[in-house]
């Protein structure tokens, strides 16, 4: 049994895959942007967030 455990140590483990935009952000600016974008996705086609961004950065 020790041989099996020793052998399993040398088999590469699967690398965890990134979970996309639902991972926990360390940066508050990125976290707030993610919250705004998720709210925009939920609200639908109103486009309020896009209009605000366009008015701030023409």
NORSUL-V645744 format. One line per field, one symbol per residue. ss: DSSP state (H for helix, E for strand, L for the rest). burial: I if it has 24 or more other C-alpha atoms within 12 Angstrom, else O. A space follows every 50 residues. Layout:
# NORSUL-V645744
ss->???
burial->???
This chain:
# NORSUL-V645744
ss->LHHHHHHHHHLLLLLLLLLHHHLLLLLHHHHHHHHHHHHHHHHLLLLHHH HHHHHHLL
burial->OOOOOOOOOOOOOOOOOOOOOOOOOOOOOOOOOOOOOOOOOOOOOOOOOO OOOOOOOO
